[in-house]
Amino acid sequence: MLYFVLSIEVLLIILLMIFIISFGIPFFTGAPFAPSAKKGVKKMIELAGAKEGDVAVDLGSGDGRIVIALARAGAEAHGYEINRFLAWYSMTKIRMTGLDQKAFIHGGNFFKEDLSKYNVVIIFGIFNIMEKLGEKLKKELKPNAIIICNNFSLPNWEPIKKEGKFYVYKKSLG
């Protein structure tokens, strides 16, 4: 009986460690996982005008719902997710929907990636990353790229539209 109790305790400790690694560390290095509501996902895709020929990215893609919606809208859709468990889960969902030729999840930190190939960017970031991210987007995105931010604005950027909690930006020519 003692062996059984110890086994349960060890299993709980392992699960707690997995939880901390998967969800705790990303909380301090970027933003916690907070999924967008279905209505919000639909609105962001609409505001982005995502279509065939677009190369789109969701920065901090969580469970992949926005990447899947972008792919369904016709775009080549990418997501960056620092939480390895969520990245794996997203790819599993993408394979199950049959979109694995149009939708891709990259595990890791998007701040370390070149974002210049994307003309549609969707972000559900948090206030502490938005200024640094705004600087990165100004340097890397091509002119006329569309950026949709959920809840948090990009400091030093002027939105072309604000609808509810969504900010829409367009990368200027300069």
Secondary structure, 3 states (H helix, E strand, C coil): CHHHHHHHHHHHHHHHHHHHHHHHHHHHHCCCCCCCCHHHHHHHHHHHCCCCCCEEEEECCCCCHHHHHHHHCCCEEEEEECCHHHHHHHHHHHHHHCCCCCEEEEECCHHHCCCCCCCEEEECCCHHHHHHHHHHHHHHCCCCCEEEEECCCCCCCCCCEEECCEEEEECCCC
